[in-house]
Amino acid sequence: MSEVAFHFNAPERVAYACRLLRKAYLKGARVLVWIHEAELPTLDTALWTFAQGEFVAHARARDPEPVRRHAPILLTDDPDGVPFEADVLVNLAGSWTDGFTRFGRVIEVVTQDPQDRAGARERWMRYRQQGFEPLRHDLALAPGT
């Protein structure tokens, strides 16, 4: 059964995602990142440049298959349309996918934006309706976010 965690009050989605993905990368996790197509180039660039002297190895869904296969992190705007074996789904799109159960862990990143929070409440309820008890991580209370 998948573990579902909501990371609430992310001050800035892309910057928080970079830190989260760096941590997952260093732990050796394979991660599928679901993000809106319009935001994908921003995250892609940020993962190459967010910290001086380091980057987080990743690929985009439209990259050649050998690149995708070897990438520890894959960025996509369609989590159900890309064949990528991953342990974790990071949802930056703020939408719902029935395919979440193929991942051992799902992380929903939620900003302080009222619309983003409203969508998160709806997804929280859908997870509960499907028998999952999401975990809550309030980033406003956590040190160093």
Secondary structure by P-SEA (a helix, b strand, c coil): cbbbbbbcccccaaaaaaaaaaaaaaabbbbbbbbcccaaaaaaaaaacccccbbbbbccccccaaaaaaccbbbbccccccccccccccccccccccccccccbbbbbbcccaaaaaaaaaaaaaaaaaccbbbbbcccccccc
